[in-house]
């Protein structure tokens, strides 16, 4: 009895020390310009993600789905992660984009798939509702989205409208008591599970960009179905699917913003989406450092740890400086947005992200590739950056 | 600088006592250089009401007796009813501070607590302690010193709203001189060495060979 108790105590001691050591090993994530509170916030999310999300990352990737035995959406909601930029009266934290970026980075660091789904839910859906919703819409949809009981999504792309999103064909026709939607939407992150979806459709096909209206769609609305979950190269587990609208009736109070003004909701939303989601690849880069650094200190060839060879040190330096430069840019733009200056150019620059060194796990590379495509392909972003720079006097 | 795990458990217990209505205020104390501020902030973010930072130039001179004397001085100005500490620090593993401060104050002490219950009238505390022979239950009159062991509780995460709220909480700074305590030590570390590396084991071919080696080499009998 006494021996068993002593062994149990020793084992407990060991687990406490290894827990302390494990999180200490993830310390290299670093931005000296963060104030104490922001640094504490980031570390807190890091610990949460390391304990509740990271252990499932490999399984999520292998099974192409979120864990069945625990509700990650609810867990993240309990930790106040969803409504970072939403007002406190709906359960949010009432903070700015810098804080949202910090959380996004740490969640993505634990699992790229969970990070992407989280970003779509908390920024694409929740933040768009916060920015564009009426009081009634916010009261109706935000509380459950912020608590994690409901999952949010947003979709603009179609099978034939990707970069040329304004060419979308999904129609919203005026009928006496509301609108009837017909068409297909594609690449909807969280589509298979979302309860609340922001969908863009053409209320006026002849008006080009000014014929787009944003609608709030609810799961279960008649005429709205989701098609099969997509089988993707990376971001596996971040469920994506096609949405099908067949005579789906939507009441007028579900218009987000105003009829015909959906393009403003969409484009201004994209600016902020690109900012927050840029922290996704930051997290993946940091995850690479977390894997690579211990490895090069341990793995030996030619009689010494490979981290002592210059070519490896060169790679480490390249990875590190690229990550720090990206992080500095993202944080600087976030602060700028928080101060009210939404500098298009700066945000478009964030489109050039997605660098990941091939060295660590295949999953990180596969997940990172998404960021060169989703929310604006690298090609489109280069065009937008160049065009903006050219236009500015 | 992260919080010593056993201290984290102590802070958690203090918060639970306050949430149960048995205490009015939780004050977290840390001693050392500037890195203590981060540790105190963690306590504030978990839910403590305010912080006390005893600033010393050099953390390495803070042996348990010095910490105990500083705590004694703080207790006389703060007048707490309960002093909760981690049972030991994971750097020096001394397991002395709680016991020493109880001795200096003349307060009752319960170390290695695995369960703490304050009485309804808030005059005493009942503590279950893990000892070699099993679990010992003792009752102490307040004010008292209790040190926390591993199984007392699982500390909460600092929630994000509480991290933001902690910005507004105060941390009072004080020096050993202001507390009239001289921190020095009667102990001097002469040397720290690693234990000798384990030698490889030896395979024996028979029981007789084993007995021979035990007798003539290991000199067990």
Interface residues (C-beta under 8 A of the other chain):
Chain A: X1 X2 X5 X6 X9 X12 X13 X16 X17 X19 X20 X23 X24 X36 X37 X40 X41 X44 X45 X47 X48 X79 X80 X81 X84 X93 X95
Chain B: X2 X5 X6 X37 X38 X41 X42 X45 X90 X130 X132 X133 X134 X150 X151 X157 X158 X159 X160 X161 X163 X164 X166 X167
